[in-house]
Amino acid sequence: MANESKKNKHFANISLGVMAAGFAATIPFRSGGLGLLHAGFEAGVIGGLADWFAVTALFRHPLGIPIPHTALLPRNRKKMSEGIVRVLEERLLAKESMLEKLKQFELMGQLLPAVRGALHSAVHSERLPHLLEGVIRSADAERFVPMLAAEIQAAARRIDLEAALRGFLRKAEENGTDEHLLDLLLTRAESWVATEGMRRELGSAVMTLIKGLNLGGLMSFAVNAFIGYLEEDKLGTMLQSFILTKIHELKIPHSQRRFIVMTKLREALDHLITELAASGRLDMMRDELLNAFDIEGELHKLVDVLREKGIAFLHGEDFAARAWPLIEGLMNRFEENEALVDDAEQWLKGQAAALIERNHARIGTFVKENLDRLDNDQLVELIEDKVGQDLQWIRVNGALCGFLIGLLLRGIEMATGNV
């Protein structure tokens, strides 16, 4: 652009030089046909010089002479800067116009395809895995694990243990879990009682108990006769058979004895819960359990495990194949949700409008600051570089027009005989 401006300026100087040379060459021939050319060259020199003066006076003093009303741009640069800023703020980039244009844009329609393309490119390259790995590794467990552990403990302490235990018992009764538990206990007890060792233990224990009774008279005689008739083995067998029979009776579904036992067990458990809650022992048991369990330590271990698994997944061969369908599915569901897209559109436009509202005044300030950074010579050079080439053509046109007008006027004089 600067070379083009210099070329046009050179061409304008040549046009003025041609006119001056023609004027000088035709001075001896002021009459006749050559006198017509002399008048044309004379007018061309006048027109070229006048336009040279006018164009030069815009940017600087002609020939360095401080003629009044010359060097107009440097002298009026403040007014020019203020005018440019005012035109930008009030006309070209008016806030109301920008906000109105913003309403006409479909931001999400232009943004979503770009986001989809960027995500697809990132997932199928190493950029996203490395970026996510950096995020995962930079996560400082020391910052959030204590807070998370404290929240877990606080949540556990807010649990109503009495209500929870009663709910558990009620659910167990509804789905028959307590019946299954009783059957399990009876089966274990049956297996235990049926052993040879238990038979001997029962016989020995009862025999010892009978012998230890302090009885007198007829009762003592009867008991001793009974002991002499039975031995430990027989007594153990009798007791073992009796107990197994009772266990078997309790295992019969919907039997009266089983119903009574289950009712008593449920009442006993309900009473136990009531006593523990009233005495505060439930809360004490809960606090002791929480204090004994190292929640922070377990959470640190969990974070380390999840971190390594996450990084291994990111660099796995199937990361893109598994991650992209998930991301694409989320994008599709988002785009299909018109209400959500509209909300996002309104949010983006709201943010953009707020940005314009906050920073519109800075547009003029920014332009003015950039203009103020230029000194007069730089400003003149900038303007000449942009519009100087057209201004130089004014000089060329001035010389040519002056030449033609000079020919016309001299021709009229010659035609009327006033030469």
C-alpha positions as a Python dict, from the first residue, in 0.01 Angstrom:
ca = {
    (1, 'M'): (0, 0, 0),
    (2, 'A'): (284, 240, 84),
    (3, 'N'): (458, 161, -250),
    (4, 'E'): (133, 227, -437),
    (5, 'S'): (98, 564, -263),
    (6, 'K'): (455, 660, -353),
    (7, 'K'): (398, 553, -715),
    (8, 'N'): (88, 771, -742),
    (9, 'K'): (268, 1064, -580),
    (10, 'H'): (551, 1022, -830),
    (11, 'F'): (301, 1013, -1117),
    (12, 'A'): (135, 1333, -987),
    (13, 'N'): (474, 1507, -975),
    (14, 'I'): (542, 1396, -1330),
    (15, 'S'): (208, 1535, -1449),
    (16, 'L'): (288, 1869, -1286),
    (17, 'G'): (640, 1860, -1435),
    (18, 'V'): (498, 1793, -1783),
    (19, 'M'): (268, 2092, -1751),
    (20, 'A'): (553, 2314, -1629),
    (21, 'A'): (782, 2195, -1908),
    (22, 'G'): (512, 2253, -2172),
    (23, 'F'): (443, 2599, -2031),
    (24, 'A'): (813, 2692, -2044),
    (25, 'A'): (857, 2548, -2393),
    (26, 'T'): (561, 2741, -2542),
    (27, 'I'): (637, 3082, -2390),
    (28, 'P'): (794, 3212, -2719),
    (29, 'F'): (483, 3102, -2909),
    (30, 'R'): (199, 3280, -2728),
    (31, 'S'): (13, 3351, -3054),
    (32, 'G'): (-125, 3118, -3314),
    (33, 'G'): (-190, 2749, -3268),
    (34, 'L'): (101, 2704, -3024),
    (35, 'G'): (-44, 2988, -2817),
    (36, 'L'): (-345, 2763, -2760),
    (37, 'L'): (-116, 2497, -2614),
    (38, 'H'): (64, 2759, -2407),
    (39, 'A'): (-263, 2865, -2249),
    (40, 'G'): (-349, 2501, -2178),
    (41, 'F'): (-12, 2429, -2015),
    (42, 'E'): (-37, 2751, -1815),
    (43, 'A'): (-378, 2654, -1678),
    (44, 'G'): (-248, 2300, -1612),
    (45, 'V'): (41, 2438, -1407),
    (46, 'I'): (-197, 2656, -1209),
    (47, 'G'): (-443, 2371, -1149),
    (48, 'G'): (-166, 2126, -1057),
    (49, 'L'): (1, 2371, -818),
    (50, 'A'): (-331, 2461, -659),
    (51, 'D'): (-420, 2097, -600),
    (52, 'W'): (-65, 2021, -480),
    (53, 'F'): (-101, 2301, -227),
    (54, 'A'): (-444, 2177, -118),
    (55, 'V'): (-337, 1814, -79),
    (56, 'T'): (-13, 1905, 98),
    (57, 'A'): (-190, 2151, 330),
    (58, 'L'): (-399, 1865, 464),
    (59, 'F'): (-94, 1690, 610),
    (60, 'R'): (181, 1949, 653),
    (61, 'H'): (299, 2304, 583),
    (62, 'P'): (377, 2339, 209),
    (63, 'L'): (753, 2379, 163),
    (64, 'G'): (780, 2396, 543),
    (65, 'I'): (631, 2747, 546),
    (66, 'P'): (381, 2790, 834),
    (67, 'I'): (109, 2935, 615),
    (68, 'P'): (-219, 2984, 805),
    (69, 'H'): (-478, 2711, 767),
    (70, 'T'): (-226, 2450, 652),
    (71, 'A'): (-115, 2123, 821),
    (72, 'L'): (-483, 2073, 900),
    (73, 'L'): (-469, 1714, 1025),
    (74, 'P'): (-185, 1761, 1279),
    (75, 'R'): (-343, 2084, 1404),
    (76, 'N'): (-686, 1928, 1443),
    (77, 'R'): (-591, 1577, 1549),
    (78, 'K'): (-775, 1612, 1882),
    (79, 'K'): (-1097, 1708, 1705),
    (80, 'M'): (-1038, 1431, 1452),
    (81, 'S'): (-981, 1171, 1727),
    (82, 'E'): (-1291, 1285, 1913),
    (83, 'G'): (-1489, 1274, 1590),
    (84, 'I'): (-1373, 922, 1510),
    (85, 'V'): (-1458, 805, 1860),
    (86, 'R'): (-1799, 974, 1846),
    (87, 'V'): (-1880, 819, 1509),
    (88, 'L'): (-1777, 475, 1633),
    (89, 'E'): (-1974, 500, 1958),
    (90, 'E'): (-2285, 671, 1821),
    (91, 'R'): (-2311, 542, 1465),
    (92, 'L'): (-2090, 257, 1349),
    (93, 'L'): (-2077, 65, 1680),
    (94, 'A'): (-2371, 214, 1868),
    (95, 'K'): (-2466, 10, 2174),
    (96, 'E'): (-2831, -12, 2075),
    (97, 'S'): (-2737, -131, 1728),
    (98, 'M'): (-2502, -397, 1865),
    (99, 'L'): (-2768, -525, 2108),
    (100, 'E'): (-3026, -537, 1828),
    (101, 'K'): (-2789, -731, 1602),
    (102, 'L'): (-2714, -967, 1890),
    (103, 'K'): (-3083, -1057, 1913),
    (104, 'Q'): (-3081, -1161, 1548),
    (105, 'F'): (-2791, -1405, 1586),
    (106, 'E'): (-2848, -1774, 1660),
    (107, 'L'): (-2549, -1826, 1884),
    (108, 'M'): (-2616, -2189, 1976),
    (109, 'G'): (-2679, -2281, 1613),
    (110, 'Q'): (-2329, -2161, 1528),
    (111, 'L'): (-2164, -2273, 1850),
    (112, 'L'): (-2288, -2634, 1879),
    (113, 'P'): (-2138, -2765, 1550),
    (114, 'A'): (-1808, -2602, 1639),
    (115, 'V'): (-1814, -2755, 1988),
    (116, 'R'): (-1903, -3097, 1847),
    (117, 'G'): (-1617, -3080, 1597),
    (118, 'A'): (-1370, -2963, 1859),
    (119, 'L'): (-1471, -3241, 2100),
    (120, 'H'): (-1450, -3508, 1828),
    (121, 'S'): (-1103, -3389, 1730),
    (122, 'A'): (-989, -3374, 2093),
    (123, 'V'): (-1125, -3720, 2184),
    (124, 'H'): (-958, -3886, 1885),
    (125, 'S'): (-622, -3725, 1957),
    (126, 'E'): (-386, -3727, 2253),
    (127, 'R'): (-480, -3375, 2358),
    (128, 'L'): (-789, -3458, 2562),
    (129, 'P'): (-640, -3761, 2746),
    (130, 'H'): (-331, -3562, 2841),
    (131, 'L'): (-544, -3265, 2946),
    (132, 'L'): (-771, -3483, 3160),
    (133, 'E'): (-471, -3665, 3307),
    (134, 'G'): (-328, -3332, 3416),
    (135, 'V'): (-661, -3240, 3575),
    (136, 'I'): (-680, -3574, 3758),
    (137, 'R'): (-321, -3557, 3884),
    (138, 'S'): (-360, -3196, 3994),
    (139, 'A'): (-659, -3282, 4211),
    (140, 'D'): (-524, -3241, 4565),
    (141, 'A'): (-689, -3503, 4784),
    (142, 'E'): (-563, -3325, 5096),
    (143, 'R'): (-799, -3038, 5017),
    (144, 'F'): (-1126, -3222, 4969),
    (145, 'V'): (-1087, -3556, 5152),
    (146, 'P'): (-1100, -3406, 5507),
    (147, 'M'): (-1402, -3200, 5411),
    (148, 'L'): (-1570, -3503, 5252),
    (149, 'A'): (-1492, -3718, 5557),
    (150, 'A'): (-1636, -3453, 5788),
    (151, 'E'): (-1953, -3437, 5578),
    (152, 'I'): (-1988, -3816, 5585),
    (153, 'Q'): (-1948, -3821, 5964),
    (154, 'A'): (-2195, -3535, 6004),
    (155, 'A'): (-2445, -3713, 5779),
    (156, 'A'): (-2402, -4036, 5975),
    (157, 'R'): (-2462, -3854, 6305),
    (158, 'R'): (-2781, -3704, 6167),
    (159, 'I'): (-2929, -4048, 6106),
    (160, 'D'): (-3209, -4138, 6347),
    (161, 'L'): (-3079, -4480, 6450),
    (162, 'E'): (-3390, -4568, 6648),
    (163, 'A'): (-3616, -4501, 6348),
    (164, 'A'): (-3371, -4679, 6117),
    (165, 'L'): (-3359, -4993, 6335),
    (166, 'R'): (-3735, -4999, 6373),
    (167, 'G'): (-3769, -4959, 5998),
    (168, 'F'): (-3526, -5246, 5948),
    (169, 'L'): (-3728, -5470, 6182),
    (170, 'R'): (-4053, -5374, 6011),
    (171, 'K'): (-3907, -5447, 5668),
    (172, 'A'): (-3766, -5778, 5792),
    (173, 'E'): (-4110, -5875, 5919),
    (174, 'E'): (-4276, -5775, 5591),
    (175, 'N'): (-4042, -5969, 5364),
    (176, 'G'): (-3995, -6263, 5601),
    (177, 'T'): (-3628, -6200, 5670),
    (178, 'D'): (-3676, -6250, 6045),
    (179, 'E'): (-3841, -6587, 5976),
    (180, 'H'): (-3544, -6691, 5763),
    (181, 'L'): (-3308, -6577, 6036),
    (182, 'L'): (-3494, -6783, 6294),
    (183, 'D'): (-3478, -7087, 6066),
    (184, 'L'): (-3105, -7037, 6027),
    (185, 'L'): (-3055, -7016, 6404),
    (186, 'L'): (-3272, -7324, 6464),
    (187, 'T'): (-3080, -7521, 6202),
    (188, 'R'): (-2749, -7425, 6360),
    (189, 'A'): (-2883, -7508, 6706),
    (190, 'E'): (-3016, -7842, 6580),
    (191, 'S'): (-2678, -7934, 6436),
    (192, 'W'): (-2506, -7831, 6758),
    (193, 'V'): (-2746, -8015, 6992),
    (194, 'A'): (-2736, -8334, 6781),
    (195, 'T'): (-2362, -8385, 6835),
    (196, 'E'): (-2224, -8661, 7056),
    (197, 'G'): (-2035, -8415, 7268),
    (198, 'M'): (-2347, -8211, 7342),
    (199, 'R'): (-2531, -8528, 7444),
    (200, 'R'): (-2259, -8605, 7699),
    (201, 'E'): (-2249, -8243, 7816),
    (202, 'L'): (-2624, -8243, 7873),
    (203, 'G'): (-2616, -8572, 8069),
    (204, 'S'): (-2323, -8463, 8284),
    (205, 'A'): (-2466, -8119, 8353),
    (206, 'V'): (-2807, -8251, 8461),
    (207, 'M'): (-2654, -8527, 8675),
    (208, 'T'): (-2431, -8275, 8851),
    (209, 'L'): (-2727, -8048, 8905),
    (210, 'I'): (-2936, -8327, 9059),
    (211, 'K'): (-2658, -8442, 9286),
    (212, 'G'): (-2612, -8092, 9408),
    (213, 'L'): (-2969, -8059, 9522),
    (214, 'N'): (-2994, -8042, 9904),
    (215, 'L'): (-3305, -8251, 9965),
    (216, 'G'): (-3411, -8447, 10270),
    (217, 'G'): (-3651, -8719, 10371),
    (218, 'L'): (-3862, -8894, 10117),
    (219, 'M'): (-3763, -8657, 9834),
    (220, 'S'): (-3396, -8738, 9883),
    (221, 'F'): (-3474, -9111, 9874),
    (222, 'A'): (-3675, -9074, 9551),
    (223, 'V'): (-3407, -8868, 9378),
    (224, 'N'): (-3130, -9110, 9474),
    (225, 'A'): (-3346, -9401, 9345),
    (226, 'F'): (-3392, -9203, 9016),
    (227, 'I'): (-3018, -9139, 8986),
    (228, 'G'): (-2947, -9503, 9045),
    (229, 'Y'): (-3188, -9599, 8766),
    (230, 'L'): (-3049, -9348, 8512),
    (231, 'E'): (-2694, -9289, 8412),
    (232, 'E'): (-2544, -8980, 8244),
    (233, 'D'): (-2560, -9127, 7896),
    (234, 'K'): (-2927, -9215, 7916),
    (235, 'L'): (-3012, -8881, 8074),
    (236, 'G'): (-2819, -8695, 7802),
    (237, 'T'): (-2997, -8891, 7531),
    (238, 'M'): (-3337, -8808, 7679),
    (239, 'L'): (-3260, -8439, 7706),
    (240, 'Q'): (-3105, -8428, 7358),
    (241, 'S'): (-3415, -8594, 7209),
    (242, 'F'): (-3644, -8355, 7397),
    (243, 'I'): (-3457, -8047, 7276),
    (244, 'L'): (-3442, -8166, 6914),
    (245, 'T'): (-3815, -8233, 6922),
    (246, 'K'): (-3886, -7879, 7040),
    (247, 'I'): (-3652, -7735, 6776),
    (248, 'H'): (-3831, -7936, 6508),
    (249, 'E'): (-4167, -7804, 6633),
    (250, 'L'): (-4039, -7445, 6607),
    (251, 'K'): (-3930, -7506, 6247),
    (252, 'I'): (-4283, -7597, 6136),
    (253, 'P'): (-4423, -7295, 5940),
    (254, 'H'): (-4733, -7119, 6078),
    (255, 'S'): (-4736, -7331, 6392),
    (256, 'Q'): (-4871, -7178, 6709),
    (257, 'R'): (-4549, -7230, 6903),
    (258, 'R'): (-4343, -7073, 6625),
    (259, 'F'): (-4581, -6774, 6611),
    (260, 'I'): (-4548, -6722, 6986),
    (261, 'V'): (-4166, -6739, 6971),
    (262, 'M'): (-4149, -6494, 6680),
    (263, 'T'): (-4384, -6255, 6858),
    (264, 'K'): (-4175, -6265, 7173),
    (265, 'L'): (-3853, -6215, 6978),
    (266, 'R'): (-3995, -5912, 6795),
    (267, 'E'): (-4122, -5764, 7119),
    (268, 'A'): (-3786, -5822, 7283),
    (269, 'L'): (-3596, -5655, 6998),
    (270, 'D'): (-3837, -5359, 6998),
    (271, 'H'): (-3796, -5322, 7374),
    (272, 'L'): (-3417, -5344, 7339),
    (273, 'I'): (-3416, -5064, 7080),
    (274, 'T'): (-3632, -4848, 7305),
    (275, 'E'): (-3400, -4897, 7603),
    (276, 'L'): (-3084, -4830, 7399),
    (277, 'A'): (-3233, -4512, 7251),
    (278, 'A'): (-3362, -4384, 7586),
    (279, 'S'): (-3027, -4440, 7756),
    (280, 'G'): (-2831, -4277, 7472),
    (281, 'R'): (-2634, -4593, 7413),
    (282, 'L'): (-2738, -4603, 7046),
    (283, 'D'): (-2569, -4268, 6985),
    (284, 'M'): (-2267, -4380, 7185),
    (285, 'M'): (-2239, -4700, 6981),
    (286, 'R'): (-2264, -4499, 6660),
    (287, 'D'): (-1997, -4249, 6771),
    (288, 'E'): (-1765, -4529, 6882),
    (289, 'L'): (-1807, -4701, 6546),
    (290, 'L'): (-1737, -4377, 6354),
    (291, 'N'): (-1432, -4300, 6566),
    (292, 'A'): (-1298, -4649, 6522),
    (293, 'F'): (-1337, -4631, 6144),
    (294, 'D'): (-1064, -4430, 5965),
    (295, 'I'): (-1284, -4254, 5712),
    (296, 'E'): (-1012, -4017, 5586),
    (297, 'G'): (-765, -4301, 5536),
    (298, 'E'): (-1017, -4508, 5344),
    (299, 'L'): (-1115, -4211, 5130),
    (300, 'H'): (-747, -4143, 5047),
    (301, 'K'): (-708, -4504, 4939),
    (302, 'L'): (-1024, -4479, 4729),
    (303, 'V'): (-905, -4157, 4562),
    (304, 'D'): (-568, -4314, 4475),
    (305, 'V'): (-735, -4620, 4327),
    (306, 'L'): (-983, -4413, 4126),
    (307, 'R'): (-705, -4181, 4005),
    (308, 'E'): (-493, -4466, 3869),
    (309, 'K'): (-792, -4637, 3711),
    (310, 'G'): (-900, -4310, 3551),
    (311, 'I'): (-554, -4242, 3404),
    (312, 'A'): (-527, -4599, 3276),
    (313, 'F'): (-866, -4558, 3107),
    (314, 'L'): (-764, -4227, 2947),
    (315, 'H'): (-460, -4385, 2781),
    (316, 'G'): (-630, -4711, 2692),
    (317, 'E'): (-667, -4808, 2327),
    (318, 'D'): (-1045, -4803, 2352),
    (319, 'F'): (-1072, -4460, 2516),
    (320, 'A'): (-1196, -4283, 2202),
    (321, 'A'): (-1427, -4572, 2110),
    (322, 'R'): (-1587, -4564, 2456),
    (323, 'A'): (-1573, -4192, 2530),
    (324, 'W'): (-1694, -4047, 2200),
    (325, 'P'): (-2031, -4232, 2189),
    (326, 'L'): (-2096, -4108, 2542),
    (327, 'I'): (-2005, -3748, 2455),
    (328, 'E'): (-2194, -3765, 2126),
    (329, 'G'): (-2499, -3903, 2303),
    (330, 'L'): (-2489, -3616, 2552),
    (331, 'M'): (-2455, -3366, 2267),
    (332, 'N'): (-2748, -3525, 2080),
    (333, 'R'): (-2971, -3521, 2385),
    (334, 'F'): (-2876, -3161, 2451),
    (335, 'E'): (-2956, -3055, 2094),
    (336, 'E'): (-3285, -3245, 2097),
    (337, 'N'): (-3393, -3066, 2414),
    (338, 'E'): (-3529, -2745, 2261),
    (339, 'A'): (-3606, -2591, 2596),
    (340, 'L'): (-3250, -2650, 2719),
    (341, 'V'): (-3100, -2514, 2395),
    (342, 'D'): (-3323, -2208, 2418),
    (343, 'D'): (-3219, -2153, 2780),
    (344, 'A'): (-2853, -2179, 2677),
    (345, 'E'): (-2916, -1937, 2389),
    (346, 'Q'): (-3075, -1683, 2620),
    (347, 'W'): (-2797, -1724, 2874),
    (348, 'L'): (-2527, -1666, 2612),
    (349, 'K'): (-2706, -1363, 2473),
    (350, 'G'): (-2754, -1231, 2824),
    (351, 'Q'): (-2383, -1268, 2896),
    (352, 'A'): (-2291, -1104, 2565),
    (353, 'A'): (-2536, -819, 2625),
    (354, 'A'): (-2396, -766, 2975),
    (355, 'L'): (-2044, -763, 2828),
    (356, 'I'): (-2147, -500, 2575),
    (357, 'E'): (-2319, -294, 2844),
    (358, 'R'): (-2014, -302, 3069),
    (359, 'N'): (-1750, -241, 2803),
    (360, 'H'): (-1913, -36, 2526),
    (361, 'A'): (-1762, 286, 2655),
    (362, 'R'): (-1418, 125, 2635),
    (363, 'I'): (-1442, 99, 2254),
    (364, 'G'): (-1396, 472, 2211),
    (365, 'T'): (-1135, 481, 2484),
    (366, 'F'): (-942, 200, 2318),
    (367, 'V'): (-949, 373, 1976),
    (368, 'K'): (-847, 707, 2129),
    (369, 'E'): (-560, 546, 2321),
    (370, 'N'): (-429, 388, 2002),
    (371, 'L'): (-455, 715, 1813),
    (372, 'D'): (-279, 900, 2095),
    (373, 'R'): (13, 658, 2072),
    (374, 'L'): (91, 794, 1725),
    (375, 'D'): (284, 1116, 1692),
    (376, 'N'): (195, 1365, 1416),
    (377, 'D'): (436, 1220, 1162),
    (378, 'Q'): (311, 864, 1221),
    (379, 'L'): (-52, 976, 1200),
    (380, 'V'): (9, 1163, 874),
    (381, 'E'): (198, 865, 732),
    (382, 'L'): (-88, 631, 831),
    (383, 'I'): (-353, 848, 665),
    (384, 'E'): (-141, 907, 356),
    (385, 'D'): (-83, 535, 328),
    (386, 'K'): (-459, 470, 330),
    (387, 'V'): (-598, 762, 128),
    (388, 'G'): (-288, 937, -9),
    (389, 'Q'): (-295, 755, -341),
    (390, 'D'): (-645, 889, -413),
    (391, 'L'): (-540, 1237, -304),
    (392, 'Q'): (-247, 1227, -548),
    (393, 'W'): (-490, 1157, -828),
    (394, 'I'): (-657, 1487, -735),
    (395, 'R'): (-331, 1656, -833),
    (396, 'V'): (-316, 1467, -1162),
    (397, 'N'): (-678, 1548, -1236),
    (398, 'G'): (-617, 1912, -1140),
    (399, 'A'): (-332, 1942, -1390),
    (400, 'L'): (-525, 1770, -1669),
    (401, 'C'): (-847, 1959, -1601),
    (402, 'G'): (-657, 2287, -1586),
    (403, 'F'): (-491, 2206, -1921),
    (404, 'L'): (-823, 2127, -2087),
    (405, 'I'): (-993, 2432, -1935),
    (406, 'G'): (-703, 2651, -2053),
    (407, 'L'): (-742, 2518, -2407),
    (408, 'L'): (-1116, 2579, -2393),
    (409, 'L'): (-1084, 2934, -2266),
    (410, 'R'): (-811, 3029, -2515),
    (411, 'G'): (-1012, 2870, -2794),
    (412, 'I'): (-1309, 3084, -2699),
    (413, 'E'): (-1090, 3394, -2699),
    (414, 'M'): (-949, 3306, -3039),
    (415, 'A'): (-1293, 3235, -3177),
    (416, 'T'): (-1426, 3569, -3058),
    (417, 'G'): (-1116, 3762, -3179),
    (418, 'N'): (-1025, 3885, -2833),
    (419, 'V'): (-666, 3755, -2841),
}
